[in-house]
Amino acid sequence: MKDVEEAFQSTSEIILGKKLVGLATYRDWLLENVRRAIKTKSEVSNNFVYVPAIVFFQAIKRNMVTLEESKELGKKKISMEELKDFTLKNASKKLKGVKYVTSDVKMGQNSNMQESSTYMHAQHCLDGVWYIYSKFDAYCFWPRETEYSFGCDYLFASKFCIKSYNSVKLTRCFEVSDSNNSSDCYFCHNIENCTNCMFCFDAKSLTYAIGNIEVGREKFMEIKNKIMSEVVAELEQNKRLDLNIYNFGCWKRK
């Protein structure tokens, strides 16, 4: 998807200071903390169905069909003859020809949606679940009113984010979780109304801060540029970054 690749390159340049090329090569890294769609084959064809990785669908994923197939299969029914000895024990066997389900939901105006399940008024999105009023997103779970976001889980009303989670109204953020109304933040958790912050936790209304202390623009940019250079170098070489907001500060076995 050329449009999504270009969106990823632009977003990575804005956030990290350098374009990352080859979105697909970063897929595993982007999805490591995201509930990804389960790719399974339709029970009646070779078509693929993308099933949300939530408990509701676990037991019934073996009966999945595509949305288009379900429209025809929904016309099937059992006969009156089969109902004569219908019991709870034989119900599964009796319903074999009709017990198909679909996880697909497609509502509103959508365009250029690939390898995704359940979307509404979405454009140019790839490999994700529940894209709602979203555009130019990839590898996300339930982004709503987002754009130019990659590897995000439960991200609402945000734009230009990479690997951000459970947050609302973020702009240009990287590895941020459980936060709101913040911009240009990196490796932060539970922050609110913060701008240009790194490694901040449980904080409000900070600007140019590192480790919850405001250091001023000059010092902040100096440290940010150094760390982003390290981040980009590791990503380009390994297609992943071991450090993330969920393991930062954790003990690591050598």
Secondary structure as UniProt FT lines:
FT   HELIX           2..16
FT   HELIX           23..26
FT   HELIX           27..30
FT   TURN            31..33
FT   STRAND          38..41
FT   STRAND          48..51
FT   HELIX           55..58
FT   TURN            59..60
FT   HELIX           61..63
FT   HELIX           67..73
FT   TURN            74..75
FT   HELIX           80..83
FT   TURN            84..85
FT   TURN            88..90
FT   HELIX           91..94
FT   TURN            95..98
FT   STRAND          106..107
FT   STRAND          111..114
FT   STRAND          117..120
FT   STRAND          123..126
FT   STRAND          129..132
FT   STRAND          135..138
FT   STRAND          147..150
FT   STRAND          153..156
FT   STRAND          159..177
FT   STRAND          180..192
FT   STRAND          195..198
FT   STRAND          201..204
FT   STRAND          207..210
FT   TURN            211..212
FT   STRAND          213..214
FT   HELIX           217..238
FT   TURN            245..249
//
